[in-house]
Every structure is written in C-alpha cells, then in structure tokens.
C-alpha cells in the first residue's frame, strides 16, 4: 500500500512540475524539456552505484528516508510559490534531488520483494507490483491534470508531497508493528518451551540442582 502511494505521488509530480513552470514562471519549451529530463536522467548516471549501495544496507529505512526527503523537497515548491520566491533554478534542483530519491526508492523496493514473499511466490508478487505501478502511472498522471485544472499546480505538488510523507509514516508504523509481533511471538515460544520443560518428571530436581550449582542464575533452566 505504501509503495502504491509513493508511486502515485511520483506520477503526480511528473505532470504538475512542468505545468507549474509554464503557468507560474512562463517557462519555454526548452526549459520544460530540461526540467522533465532532469527527473529521469539520474537513472543513467547513478543507476549502478545506487544498486551496489542499496545492496549493502537495510532496504526499509532507505525507502522511508527517500519518501521523507522527497516530501520535504516537493513541499518547498508551493511554499516558495506562495512567498513569491520560486525560480527555475529551484525547480531544477528539486527535479534532480527527487529523481535521485525515486531511483534509490525503486531499487530498495524491488530488492525487498524476494525477502518478503520468498522465491516460490516471487513471480506472482512481481506481477502484482507491476500491475499496481501501471495503475498508479495512469491514475497519478490523470489525477494530476484534474488537480492542476481545478486547484492549480502548487496545490497538486503539495498533494504530491503529502503522499510521500503519508507513505513514509505508513511504512514506519508497519515496521514497528512487525517488530512487536515478532517479539510477542518469541515470548510465546519461550513460555511454551518453559511449560513443556517443567512438565517433565525430572524438571524440579534439575532446576533445584542447577540453581544450587550456579547461583543466582541457575544452569540451563532460567526463570
């Protein structure tokens, strides 16, 4: 779900950013083309180094961090517009930085799938992921056009930023829930092991002997 929200926001930004440059700054065809190209050229420049680096770190924190960074960068655009300080230089910088964030996010997301579903379900999971991304591509760009028409490009970019922040929060909350679930599962397994072990006929004698030999912690039976 969080990945779908991030992908939706990415597609909104692809449409809203050039439209903002045209409507708010009067950008020409060359400037709009350069702005659109800067958002994707990072794949050619940093694609291989990004894959090598992500392979050596934890993927989920990378995904959360890139969502937050992209959200903050995009949020600076409508703020600058409302303050009357927006420039093409800022849009170029935001396009490059968000392109880098999208690259690292995509690499981390694709590397996470095999660890989440296992090899036996990898084909089905990739099919769902590709279908979701395709739906977000169409829905995000269509929604962006409607938003720009109804509310203006700055509002569309603000919504884009909020999608990234919400996706990061969603993913962070799911991490904490997963950690709590694993800890509870470990605790339940420990109690089941303790109940089974103490149910053996020799368990009281073993526990007393181990406690006497290794005070105050006991031996293999620790309470």
N, CA, C and O of each residue as an XYZ file, in Angstrom:
892
protein
N       0.826     -1.200      0.000
C       0.000      0.000      0.000
C       0.869      1.261      0.000
O       0.604      2.197     -0.755
N       1.901      1.288      0.842
C       2.768      2.454      0.919
C       3.507      2.674     -0.396
O       3.682      3.814     -0.828
N       3.945      1.582     -1.038
C       4.627      1.715     -2.326
C       3.694      2.272     -3.386
O       4.112      3.080     -4.216
N       2.433      1.851     -3.368
C       1.462      2.377     -4.327
C       1.246      3.870     -4.129
O       1.134      4.616     -5.101
N       1.187      4.308     -2.881
C       1.003      5.729     -2.597
C       2.207      6.526     -3.089
O       2.049      7.599     -3.671
N       3.419      5.999     -2.853
C       4.625      6.680     -3.329
C       4.638      6.781     -4.848
O       4.972      7.827     -5.404
N       4.271      5.685     -5.518
C       4.247      5.692     -6.976
C       3.206      6.669     -7.501
O       3.439      7.345     -8.503
N       2.071      6.748     -6.839
C       1.031      7.709     -7.231
C       1.566      9.132     -7.134
O       1.361      9.941     -8.038
N       2.251      9.432     -6.037
C       2.812     10.767     -5.870
C       3.856     11.097     -6.914
O       3.928     12.230     -7.388
N       4.674     10.107     -7.279
C       5.688     10.334     -8.308
C       5.063     10.750     -9.629
O       5.552     11.666    -10.290
N       3.984     10.082    -10.013
C       3.333     10.398    -11.280
C       2.641     11.756    -11.238
O       2.591     12.459    -12.247
N       2.114     12.123    -10.092
C       1.522     13.461     -9.955
C       2.589     14.530    -10.177
O       2.347     15.531    -10.851
N       3.776     14.306     -9.601
C       4.850     15.278     -9.754
C       5.352     15.407    -11.172
O       5.721     16.502    -11.597
N       5.376     14.302    -11.926
C       5.845     14.346    -13.304
C       5.014     15.301    -14.149
O       5.538     15.939    -15.062
N       3.727     15.403    -13.854
C       2.847     16.277    -14.633
C       2.792     17.677    -14.031
O       2.842     18.668    -14.759
N       2.691     17.763    -12.713
C       2.458     19.052    -12.072
C       3.672     19.973    -12.134
O       3.512     21.189    -12.238
N       4.878     19.420    -12.072
C       6.066     20.273    -12.054
C       6.238     21.060    -13.357
O       6.409     22.277    -13.293
N       6.202     20.426    -14.538
C       6.301     21.222    -15.774
C       5.152     22.217    -15.940
O       5.352     23.327    -16.432
N       3.953     21.814    -15.530
C       2.827     22.747    -15.648
C       3.006     23.950    -14.744
O       2.621     25.060    -15.112
N       3.580     23.753    -13.572
C       3.864     24.885    -12.684
C       4.901     25.807    -13.313
O       4.785     27.029    -13.226
N       5.921     25.217    -13.950
C       6.942     26.040    -14.594
C       6.339     26.905    -15.698
O       6.738     28.055    -15.881
N       5.381     26.351    -16.427
C       4.763     27.101    -17.519
C       3.821     28.171    -16.989
O       3.890     29.324    -17.414
N       2.941     27.800    -16.065
C       1.900     28.726    -15.610
C       2.421     29.786    -14.648
O       1.958     30.926    -14.680
N       3.376     29.428    -13.793
C       3.839     30.370    -12.770
C       5.081     31.143    -13.186
O       5.263     32.289    -12.775
N       5.942     30.526    -14.001
C       7.219     31.160    -14.342
C       7.350     31.466    -15.821
O       8.346     32.053    -16.242
N       6.363     31.079    -16.619
C       6.417     31.348    -18.040
C       7.556     30.642    -18.741
O       8.162     31.213    -19.648
N       7.869     29.410    -18.349
C       8.974     28.663    -18.938
C       8.682     28.327    -20.385
O       7.536     28.094    -20.767
N       9.755     28.306    -21.195
C       9.623     27.972    -22.594
C       9.770     26.475    -22.825
O       9.996     25.722    -21.878
N       9.646     26.036    -24.073
C       9.741     24.597    -24.377
C      11.078     23.992    -23.958
O      11.109     22.875    -23.441
N      12.181     24.708    -24.170
C      13.482     24.177    -23.781
C      13.599     23.981    -22.284
O      14.122     22.962    -21.833
N      13.122     24.938    -21.508
C      13.196     24.838    -20.046
C      12.313     23.708    -19.527
O      12.691     22.980    -18.609
N      11.133     23.573    -20.126
C      10.247     22.486    -19.701
C      10.842     21.133    -20.062
O      10.759     20.188    -19.278
N      11.438     21.035    -21.235
C      12.080     19.774    -21.612
C      13.233     19.422    -20.703
O      13.390     18.264    -20.318
N      14.050     20.415    -20.351
C      15.163     20.171    -19.431
C      14.651     19.751    -18.064
O      15.212     18.848    -17.443
N      13.590     20.397    -17.587
C      13.015     20.055    -16.289
C      12.510     18.617    -16.272
O      12.725     17.896    -15.298
N      11.845     18.199    -17.335
C      11.342     16.829    -17.403
C      12.479     15.824    -17.510
O      12.406     14.739    -16.933
N      13.531     16.179    -18.247
C      14.651     15.258    -18.407
C      15.466     15.076    -17.153
O      15.977     13.985    -16.902
N      15.602     16.132    -16.349
C      16.402     16.036    -15.129
C      15.807     15.050    -14.126
O      16.527     14.485    -13.302
N      14.502     14.847    -14.198
C      13.855     13.942    -13.241
C      14.179     12.483    -13.514
O      14.048     11.645    -12.622
N      14.602     12.166    -14.739
C      14.853     10.764    -15.089
C      16.294     10.478    -15.465
O      16.689      9.314    -15.527
N      17.096     11.514    -15.720
C      18.470     11.282    -16.141
C      19.322     10.680    -15.031
O      20.383     10.114    -15.293
N      18.856     10.804    -13.790
C      19.620     10.241    -12.673
C      19.738      8.719    -12.778
O      20.686      8.136    -12.253
N      18.793      8.077    -13.445
C      18.866      6.621    -13.613
C      20.103      6.246    -14.422
O      20.771      5.260    -14.111
N      20.411      7.023    -15.452
C      21.573      6.735    -16.279
C      22.875      7.009    -15.535
O      23.858      6.291    -15.718
N      22.886      8.027    -14.712
C      24.121      8.445    -14.050
C      24.389      7.635    -12.791
O      25.530      7.252    -12.532
N      23.344      7.371    -12.001
C      23.528      6.758    -10.682
C      22.919      5.370    -10.550
O      22.890      4.816     -9.451
N      22.436      4.802    -11.639
C      21.739      3.515    -11.545
C      22.598      2.411    -10.949
O      22.180      1.759     -9.993
N      23.788      2.188    -11.493
C      24.660      1.121    -10.990
C      25.183      1.395     -9.583
O      25.118      0.496     -8.745
N      25.700      2.594     -9.274
C      26.137      2.850     -7.891
C      25.004      2.725     -6.875
O      25.220      2.259     -5.756
N      23.803      3.139     -7.260
C      22.670      3.036     -6.333
C      22.373      1.584     -5.994
O      22.144      1.254     -4.830
N      22.376      0.707     -7.005
C      22.120     -0.710     -6.745
C      23.174     -1.330     -5.852
O      22.845     -2.113     -4.961
N      24.451     -0.991     -6.078
C      25.526     -1.546     -5.250
C      25.427     -1.059     -3.813
O      25.684     -1.823     -2.883
N      25.056      0.212     -3.618
C      24.975      0.739     -2.255
C      23.774      0.176     -1.505
O      23.893     -0.220     -0.346
N      22.623      0.140     -2.164
C      21.410     -0.366     -1.501
C      21.578     -1.834     -1.115
O      21.006     -2.281     -0.121
N      22.351     -2.578     -1.886
C      22.565     -3.991     -1.588
C      23.326     -4.196     -0.284
O      23.330     -5.305      0.251
N      23.969     -3.158      0.239
C      24.787     -3.281      1.445
C      24.128     -2.694      2.686
O      24.721     -2.725      3.765
N      22.928     -2.164      2.560
C      22.250     -1.545      3.701
C      20.849     -2.130      3.826
O      20.399     -2.882      2.962
N      20.168     -1.778      4.907
C      18.791     -2.206      5.100
C      17.876     -1.421      4.169
O      17.968     -0.197      4.075
N      16.992     -2.140      3.482
C      16.179     -1.507      2.445
C      15.065     -0.639      3.003
O      14.816      0.450      2.487
N      14.394     -1.099      4.040
C      13.214     -0.369      4.512
C      13.557      1.030      5.027
O      12.832      1.972      4.706
N      14.627      1.215      5.813
C      14.988      2.593      6.189
C      15.309      3.476      4.986
O      15.031      4.675      5.010
N      15.891      2.900      3.939
C      16.161      3.679      2.722
C      14.851      4.158      2.105
O      14.749      5.306      1.674
N      13.858      3.287      2.061
C      12.572      3.655      1.482
C      11.884      4.739      2.301
O      11.306      5.672      1.744
N      11.946      4.616      3.615
C      11.325      5.634      4.474
C      12.037      6.965      4.318
O      11.389      8.007      4.210
N      13.372      6.942      4.305
C      14.144      8.178      4.199
C      13.914      8.872      2.860
O      13.756     10.092      2.816
N      13.894      8.107      1.770
C      13.692      8.728      0.459
C      12.288      9.312      0.329
O      12.110     10.346     -0.316
N      11.296      8.671      0.926
C       9.946      9.246      0.914
C       9.906     10.577      1.665
O       9.309     11.545      1.194
N      10.544     10.617      2.835
C      10.542     11.852      3.631
C      11.311     12.966      2.930
O      10.877     14.118      2.926
N      12.445     12.626      2.342
C      13.237     13.641      1.645
C      12.481     14.189      0.441
O      12.444     15.401      0.229
N      11.883     13.308     -0.345
C      11.126     13.781     -1.494
C       9.934     14.626     -1.068
O       9.612     15.625     -1.712
N       9.281     14.222      0.019
C       8.164     15.025      0.514
C       8.595     16.419      0.933
O       7.911     17.397      0.631
N       9.732     16.521      1.629
C      10.220     17.830      2.070
C      10.633     18.696      0.884
O      10.340     19.891      0.857
N      11.309     18.102     -0.094
C      11.734     18.862     -1.263
C      10.544     19.402     -2.045
O      10.526     20.571     -2.433
N       9.561     18.556     -2.273
C       8.398     18.995     -3.038
C       7.562     20.003     -2.266
O       6.946     20.883     -2.868
N       7.533     19.890     -0.954
C       6.770     20.849     -0.160
C       7.383     22.246     -0.231
O       6.689     23.247     -0.049
N       8.699     22.307     -0.499
C       9.339     23.625     -0.612
C       8.882     24.381     -1.849
O       8.981     25.608     -1.886
N       8.382     23.677     -2.866
C       7.981     24.338     -4.111
C       6.723     25.182     -3.922
O       6.761     26.369     -4.245
N       5.611     24.644     -3.420
C       4.449     25.522     -3.218
C       4.690     26.600     -2.173
O       4.121     27.689     -2.263
N       5.537     26.305     -1.173
C       5.852     27.336     -0.178
C       6.573     28.507     -0.844
O       6.242     29.668     -0.600
N       7.568     28.192     -1.694
C       8.282     29.257     -2.407
C       7.350     30.010     -3.354
O       7.479     31.224     -3.516
N       6.417     29.299     -3.979
C       5.465     29.965     -4.877
C       4.575     30.921     -4.119
O       4.337     32.043     -4.567
N       4.072     30.481     -2.953
C       3.206     31.347     -2.157
C       3.960     32.557     -1.613
O       3.363     33.607     -1.377
N       5.267     32.413     -1.414
C       6.078     33.536     -0.930
C       6.605     34.403     -2.068
O       7.250     35.421     -1.818
N       6.344     34.020     -3.297
C       6.819     34.782     -4.442
C       8.301     34.629     -4.706
O       8.906     35.502     -5.328
N       8.912     33.524     -4.244
C      10.357     33.334     -4.394
C      10.704     32.152     -5.279
O      11.862     31.735     -5.310
N       9.740     31.601     -5.995
C      10.003     30.415     -6.804
C      10.800     30.789     -8.052
O      10.508     31.794     -8.701
N      11.810     29.976     -8.388
C      12.633     30.184     -9.578
C      12.805     28.862    -10.315
O      12.549     27.791     -9.764
N      13.239     28.951    -11.566
C      13.521     27.747    -12.336
C      14.698     26.987    -11.743
O      14.741     25.759    -11.815
N      15.637     27.692    -11.169
C      16.784     27.025    -10.541
C      16.318     26.102     -9.420
O      16.816     24.984     -9.286
N      15.364     26.567     -8.614
C      14.830     25.710     -7.557
C      14.119     24.505     -8.149
O      14.279     23.393     -7.645
N      13.347     24.693     -9.194
C      12.657     23.555     -9.807
C      13.642     22.544    -10.374
O      13.423     21.337    -10.271
N      14.737     23.033    -10.979
C      15.754     22.118    -11.483
C      16.369     21.311    -10.351
O      16.535     20.096    -10.464
N      16.708     21.993     -9.253
C      17.301     21.289     -8.114
C      16.364     20.275     -7.499
O      16.782     19.172     -7.146
N      15.091     20.639     -7.367
C      14.105     19.709     -6.814
C      13.915     18.521     -7.746
O      13.785     17.387     -7.284
N      13.899     18.767     -9.054
C      13.731     17.671    -10.010
C      14.892     16.683     -9.920
O      14.676     15.471     -9.949
N      16.111     17.186     -9.813
C      17.270     16.288     -9.707
C      17.230     15.510     -8.395
O      17.421     14.294     -8.387
N      16.984     16.206     -7.289
C      17.010     15.553     -5.979
C      15.889     14.524     -5.834
O      16.106     13.437     -5.299
N      14.696     14.866     -6.310
C      13.609     13.884     -6.220
C      13.846     12.712     -7.175
O      13.441     11.585     -6.888
N      14.502     12.977     -8.312
C      14.857     11.873     -9.200
C      15.826     10.904     -8.541
O      15.696      9.690     -8.696
N      16.803     11.438     -7.804
C      17.733     10.578     -7.067
C      16.987      9.781     -5.998
O      17.226      8.586     -5.825
N      16.082     10.451     -5.284
C      15.302      9.748     -4.267
C      14.436      8.652     -4.859
O      14.324      7.566     -4.289
N      13.820      8.933     -6.008
C      12.995      7.919     -6.661
C      13.828      6.730     -7.107
O      13.386      5.585     -7.009
N      15.033      6.998     -7.596
C      15.919      5.908     -8.013
C      16.253      4.987     -6.849
O      16.125      3.768     -6.962
N      16.681      5.566     -5.731
C      17.040      4.752     -4.575
C      15.826      4.032     -4.004
O      15.936      2.893     -3.550
N      14.668      4.691     -4.024
C      13.454      4.043     -3.531
C      13.095      2.839     -4.388
O      12.786      1.771     -3.860
N      13.133      3.003     -5.702
C      12.758      1.905     -6.594
C      13.707      0.715     -6.445
O      13.269     -0.435     -6.430
N      14.999      0.996     -6.337
C      15.967     -0.094     -6.168
C      15.715     -0.832     -4.855
O      15.720     -2.063     -4.818
N      15.495     -0.074     -3.774
C      15.239     -0.702     -2.476
C      13.935     -1.487     -2.483
O      13.865     -2.576     -1.913
N      12.901     -0.946     -3.120
C      11.606     -1.631     -3.158
C      11.697     -2.941     -3.927
O      11.156     -3.955     -3.487
N      12.374     -2.932     -5.069
C      12.499     -4.153     -5.849
C      13.354     -5.195     -5.140
O      13.122     -6.395     -5.289
N      14.341     -4.746     -4.370
C      15.189     -5.691     -3.640
C      14.486     -6.268     -2.419
O      14.886     -7.316     -1.912
N      13.445     -5.596     -1.945
C      12.734     -6.056     -0.754
C      11.759     -7.188     -1.066
O      11.491     -8.032     -0.211
N      11.231     -7.207     -2.282
C      10.179     -8.169     -2.622
C      10.595     -9.616     -2.377
O       9.826    -10.340     -1.745
N      11.768    -10.095     -2.834
C      12.120    -11.507     -2.591
C      12.190    -11.872     -1.117
O      11.870    -13.000     -0.742
N      12.607    -10.924     -0.273
C      12.700    -11.214      1.159
C      11.319    -11.265      1.815
O      11.142    -11.926      2.839
N      10.354    -10.579      1.235
C       9.018    -10.545      1.837
C       8.172    -11.754      1.457
O       7.440    -12.281      2.294
N       8.263    -12.196      0.213
C       7.355    -13.237     -0.267
C       8.023    -14.589     -0.472
O       7.332    -15.605     -0.549
N       9.360    -14.628     -0.564
C      10.031    -15.895     -0.836
C      10.084    -16.192     -2.325
O       9.369    -15.585     -3.123
N      10.941    -17.134     -2.684
C      11.148    -17.441     -4.099
C       9.929    -18.104     -4.747
O       9.681    -17.919     -5.938
N       9.173    -18.870     -3.968
C       8.059    -19.595     -4.566
C       6.923    -18.670     -4.988
O       6.155    -19.017     -5.885
N       6.800    -17.513     -4.370
C       5.738    -16.573     -4.719
C       6.270    -15.304     -5.379
O       5.544    -14.317     -5.499
N       7.539    -15.322     -5.811
C       8.153    -14.119     -6.355
C       7.494    -13.690     -7.665
O       7.265    -12.500     -7.878
N       7.185    -14.648     -8.548
C       6.572    -14.302     -9.832
C       5.216    -13.639     -9.650
O       4.915    -12.634    -10.294
N       4.396    -14.209     -8.766
C       3.076    -13.616     -8.525
C       3.199    -12.233     -7.894
O       2.451    -11.320     -8.247
N       4.139    -12.075     -6.963
C       4.315    -10.779     -6.308
C       4.790     -9.722     -7.299
O       4.329     -8.582     -7.261
N       5.710    -10.097     -8.184
C       6.174     -9.143     -9.197
C       5.052     -8.763    -10.149
O       4.976     -7.618    -10.593
N       4.180     -9.714    -10.466
C       3.051     -9.405    -11.331
C       2.128     -8.381    -10.683
O       1.679     -7.439    -11.336
N       1.849     -8.568     -9.401
C       1.007     -7.605     -8.683
C       1.682     -6.246     -8.607
O       1.029     -5.214     -8.754
N       3.004     -6.246     -8.374
C       3.732     -4.987     -8.263
C       3.731     -4.222     -9.583
O       3.523     -3.009     -9.603
N       3.963     -4.935    -10.684
C       3.958     -4.276    -11.994
C       2.567     -3.744    -12.328
O       2.434     -2.637    -12.848
N       1.538     -4.525    -12.033
C       0.176     -4.054    -12.276
C      -0.183     -2.840    -11.454
O      -0.830     -1.916    -11.947
N       0.238     -2.840    -10.190
C      -0.035     -1.686     -9.323
C       0.675     -0.440     -9.825
O       0.095      0.646     -9.855
N       1.942     -0.602    -10.222
C       2.697      0.545    -10.730
C       2.060      1.102    -12.006
O       1.992      2.316    -12.194
N       1.596      0.205    -12.881
C       0.947      0.665    -14.106
C      -0.336      1.433    -13.800
O      -0.618      2.458    -14.421
N      -1.106      0.932    -12.843
C      -2.344      1.621    -12.460
C      -2.042      2.984    -11.847
O      -2.754      3.954    -12.107
N      -0.980      3.061    -11.025
C      -0.609      4.341    -10.421
C      -0.078      5.317    -11.466
O      -0.285      6.526    -11.357
N       0.612      4.783    -12.485
C       1.093      5.656    -13.562
C      -0.073      6.366    -14.252
O      -0.054      7.582    -14.443
N      -1.076      5.590    -14.616
C      -2.231      6.160    -15.307
C      -3.048      7.039    -14.367
O      -3.405      8.166    -14.709
N      -3.340      6.513    -13.181
C      -4.173      7.265    -12.242
C      -3.500      8.524    -11.741
O      -4.149      9.561    -11.604
N      -2.196      8.449    -11.463
C      -1.485      9.613    -10.945
C      -1.425     10.743    -11.946
O      -1.672     11.896    -11.593
N      -1.102     10.436    -13.186
C      -0.995     11.492    -14.190
C      -2.359     12.069    -14.546
O      -2.488     13.271    -14.780
N      -3.374     11.213    -14.586
C      -4.720     11.725    -14.854
C      -5.202     12.616    -13.713
O      -5.765     13.686    -13.942
N      -4.975     12.163    -12.489
C      -5.392     12.956    -11.330
C      -4.651     14.272    -11.266
O      -5.224     15.297    -10.895
N      -3.365     14.249    -11.630
C      -2.592     15.485    -11.601
C      -3.165     16.518    -12.563
O      -3.258     17.699    -12.227
N      -3.552     16.074    -13.762
C      -4.152     17.012    -14.704
C      -5.433     17.624    -14.179
O      -5.672     18.819    -14.353
N      -6.264     16.807    -13.533
C      -7.512     17.317    -12.962
C      -7.228     18.293    -11.821
O      -7.870     19.338    -11.719
N      -6.263     17.947    -10.962
C      -5.926     18.821     -9.836
C      -5.394     20.167    -10.302
O      -5.764     21.213     -9.769
N      -4.521     20.128    -11.302
C      -3.976     21.389    -11.816
C      -5.094     22.252    -12.400
O      -5.086     23.472    -12.239
N      -6.039     21.631    -13.066
C      -7.148     22.384    -13.658
C      -8.045     22.990    -12.586
O      -8.469     24.140    -12.701
N      -8.333     22.217    -11.547
C      -9.284     22.670    -10.527
C      -8.655     23.551     -9.457
O      -9.251     24.544     -9.040
N      -7.441     23.188     -9.006
C      -6.858     23.887     -7.859
C      -5.534     24.568     -8.155
O      -5.064     25.369     -7.346
N      -4.927     24.275     -9.282
C      -3.646     24.881     -9.601
C      -2.487     23.929     -9.370
O      -2.585     22.990     -8.581
N      -1.393     24.180    -10.065
C      -0.219     23.316     -9.967
C       0.400     23.304     -8.570
O       0.825     22.237     -8.127
N       0.476     24.425     -7.850
C       1.066     24.367     -6.500
C       0.320     23.427     -5.563
O       0.943     22.726     -4.766
N      -1.007     23.405     -5.649
C      -1.779     22.505     -4.791
C      -1.525     21.050     -5.182
O      -1.449     20.180     -4.314
N      -1.395     20.783     -6.474
C      -1.105     19.424     -6.917
C       0.251     18.958     -6.400
O       0.394     17.807     -5.988
N       1.243     19.837     -6.418
C       2.567     19.471     -5.910
C       2.523     19.296     -4.400
O       3.211     18.428     -3.861
N       1.728     20.103     -3.708
C       1.576     19.926     -2.267
C       0.961     18.565     -1.956
O       1.403     17.880     -1.033
N      -0.049     18.173     -2.716
C      -0.631     16.839     -2.544
C       0.411     15.761     -2.828
O       0.454     14.742     -2.139
N       1.241     15.980     -3.829
C       2.322     15.051     -4.137
C       3.240     14.878     -2.925
O       3.596     13.756     -2.566
N       3.618     15.986     -2.302
C       4.484     15.916     -1.114
C       3.818     15.162      0.025
O       4.465     14.379      0.719
N       2.534     15.395      0.216
C       1.821     14.727      1.300
C       1.706     13.224      1.071
O       1.684     12.457      2.034
N       1.631     12.791     -0.185
C       1.585     11.353     -0.445
C       2.881     10.680     -0.015
O       2.862      9.570      0.517
N       4.011     11.354     -0.245
C       5.293     10.782      0.178
C       5.384     10.696      1.697
O       5.829      9.685      2.239
N       4.963     11.754      2.381
C       5.032     11.750      3.844
C       4.116     10.683      4.434
O       4.496      9.980      5.370
N       2.907     10.563      3.882
C       1.981      9.549      4.391
C       2.505      8.143      4.124
O       2.338      7.256      4.962
N       3.137      7.925      2.969
C       3.707      6.610      2.675
C       4.825      6.272      3.648
O       4.924      5.132      4.103
N       5.674      7.254      3.975
C       6.752      7.017      4.934
C       6.198      6.681      6.316
O       6.701      5.781      6.988
N       5.165      7.401      6.737
C       4.553      7.121      8.049
C       3.914      5.737      8.055
O       4.039      4.994      9.029
N       3.238      5.396      6.981
C       2.609      4.073      6.869
C       3.657      2.979      6.992
O       3.471      2.005      7.721
N       4.763      3.147      6.271
C       5.808      2.116      6.272
C       6.487      2.038      7.645
O       6.800      0.944      8.115
N       6.717      3.183      8.290
C       7.345      3.180      9.610
C       6.450      2.511     10.643
O       6.936      1.755     11.484
N       5.141      2.779     10.590
C       4.217      2.135     11.526
C       4.164      0.625     11.298
O       4.064     -0.141     12.257
N       4.228      0.194     10.052
C       4.203     -1.244      9.779
C       5.460     -1.912     10.289
O       5.407     -3.069     10.708
N       6.598     -1.218     10.267
C       7.840     -1.769     10.818
C       7.705     -1.983     12.308
O       8.076     -3.040     12.819
N       7.168     -0.974     13.028
C       7.018     -1.111     14.476
C       6.037     -2.226     14.823
O       6.253     -2.964     15.784
N       4.958     -2.354     14.044
C       4.007     -3.440     14.301
C       4.654     -4.794     14.077
O       4.414     -5.737     14.832
N       5.482     -4.892     13.029
C       6.159     -6.155     12.771
C       7.129     -6.527     13.864
O       7.229     -7.695     14.238
N       7.860     -5.527     14.392
C       8.801     -5.801     15.479
C       8.064     -6.255     16.718
O       8.491     -7.198     17.385
N       6.938     -5.583     17.041
C       6.163     -6.003     18.210
C       5.624     -7.408     18.024
O       5.629     -8.205     18.962
N       5.152     -7.723     16.805
C       4.632     -9.066     16.547
C       5.699    -10.127     16.706
O       5.437    -11.188     17.272
N       6.912     -9.856     16.209
C       7.995    -10.835     16.352
C       8.368    -11.018     17.809
O       8.624    -12.143     18.239
N       8.405     -9.942     18.580
C       8.746    -10.058     19.999
C       7.689    -10.850     20.759
O       8.009    -11.683     21.606
N       6.414    -10.574     20.440
C       5.358    -11.344     21.105
C       5.451    -12.817     20.741
O       5.261    -13.686     21.593
N       5.746    -13.101     19.471
C       5.885    -14.495     19.059
C       7.029    -15.180     19.762
O       6.899    -16.336     20.166
N       8.165    -14.488     19.923
C       9.293    -15.065     20.637
C       8.937    -15.311     22.098
O       9.316    -16.330     22.673
N       8.207    -14.373     22.693
C       7.818    -14.560     24.091
C       6.896    -15.770     24.254
O       7.042    -16.552     25.194
N       5.935    -15.913     23.319
C       5.038    -17.061     23.413
C       5.789    -18.372     23.232
O       5.508    -19.345     23.931
N       6.740    -18.411     22.306
C       7.536    -19.635     22.133
C       8.365    -19.944     23.365
O       8.528    -21.108     23.731
N       8.897    -18.897     24.013
C       9.684    -19.120     25.229
C       8.824    -19.693     26.340
O       9.254    -20.605     27.047
N       7.603    -19.169     26.505
C       6.736    -19.688     27.553
C       6.304    -21.123     27.254
O       6.212    -21.949     28.162
N       6.036    -21.421     25.961
C       5.669    -22.791     25.627
C       6.817    -23.757     25.911
O       6.598    -24.873     26.383
N       8.052    -23.315     25.617
C       9.204    -24.165     25.904
C       9.350    -24.385     27.406
O       9.643    -25.492     27.858
N       9.139    -23.305     28.178
C       9.285    -23.422     29.628
C       8.229    -24.336     30.210
O       8.532    -25.163     31.070
N       6.968    -24.199     29.748
C       5.903    -25.070     30.260
C       6.187    -26.533     29.925
O       5.995    -27.413     30.763
N       6.642    -26.789     28.709
C       6.922    -28.169     28.310
C       8.076    -28.747     29.107
O       8.032    -29.902     29.532
N       9.117    -27.934     29.308
C      10.303    -28.423     30.010
C      10.003    -28.702     31.473
O      10.461    -29.703     32.022
N       9.232    -27.817     32.109
C       8.922    -28.009     33.528
C       7.929    -29.137     33.741
O       7.796    -29.646     34.854
N       7.223    -29.538     32.670
C       6.274    -30.635     32.814
C       6.960    -31.996     32.883
O       6.313    -32.985     33.224
N       8.259    -32.073     32.568
C       8.968    -33.340     32.627
C       9.115    -33.791     34.084
O       9.223    -32.946     34.973
N       9.123    -35.096     34.348
C       9.185    -35.580     35.739
C      10.440    -35.141     36.483
O      10.399    -34.938     37.697
N      11.561    -34.990     35.767
C      12.816    -34.651     36.445
C      13.066    -33.160     36.498
O      14.096    -32.739     37.025
N      12.159    -32.337     35.971
C      12.405    -30.909     35.892
C      12.603    -30.250     37.248
O      13.535    -29.454     37.365
N      11.783    -30.521     38.319
C      12.021    -29.857     39.605
C      13.396    -30.180     40.170
O      14.069    -29.300     40.707
N      13.831    -31.471     40.050
C      15.143    -31.822     40.597
C      16.262    -31.133     39.813
O      17.227    -30.647     40.403
N      16.132    -31.091     38.476
C      17.158    -30.443     37.659
C      17.236    -28.964     37.950
O      18.325    -28.395     38.021
N      16.082    -28.335     38.119
C      16.053    -26.908     38.371
C      16.690    -26.585     39.708
O      17.447    -25.621     39.815
N      16.390    -27.392     40.747
C      16.975    -27.173     42.062
C      18.482    -27.378     42.033
O      19.235    -26.610     42.632
N      18.920    -28.433     41.324
C      20.348    -28.721     41.253
C      21.105    -27.630     40.521
O      22.166    -27.199     40.972
N      20.565    -27.177     39.384
C      21.241    -26.146     38.615
C      21.290    -24.831     39.370
O      22.282    -24.105     39.298
N      20.226    -24.521     40.092
C      20.202    -23.282     40.855
C      21.232    -23.316     41.972
O      21.875    -22.305     42.257
N      21.394    -24.475     42.605
C      22.372    -24.596     43.685
C      23.799    -24.529     43.162
O      24.682    -24.008     43.843
N      24.034    -25.046     41.965
C      25.384    -25.070     41.417
C      25.788    -23.720     40.839
O      26.972    -23.386     40.844
N      24.848    -22.945     40.347
C      25.196    -21.686     39.687
C      24.302    -20.565     40.179
O      23.523    -20.036     39.387
N      24.371    -20.171     41.455
C      23.560    -19.073     41.951
C      24.103    -17.751     41.384
O      25.296    -17.663     41.090
N      23.262    -16.732     41.226
C      21.812    -16.792     41.417
C      21.068    -17.096     40.120
O      19.841    -17.001     40.090
N      21.769    -17.458     39.052
C      21.131    -17.575     37.746
C      20.693    -18.986     37.403
O      19.829    -19.156     36.543
N      21.250    -19.997     38.035
C      20.897    -21.359     37.680
C      21.668    -21.794     36.460
O      22.546    -21.077     35.980
N      21.336    -22.980     35.951
C      22.014    -23.532     34.789
C      21.206    -23.336     33.562
O      20.996    -22.205     33.124
N      20.732    -24.442     32.978
C      20.011    -24.319     31.720
C      18.571    -23.915     31.902
O      17.901    -23.538     30.941
N      18.061    -23.993     33.188
C      16.677    -23.560     33.450
C      16.750    -22.205     34.120
O      17.191    -22.108     35.265
N      16.333    -21.172     33.443
C      16.388    -19.817     33.979
C      14.988    -19.239     34.023
O      14.268    -19.255     33.024
N      14.611    -18.736     35.164
C      13.294    -18.151     35.327
C      13.413    -16.637     35.254
O      12.410    -15.932     35.369
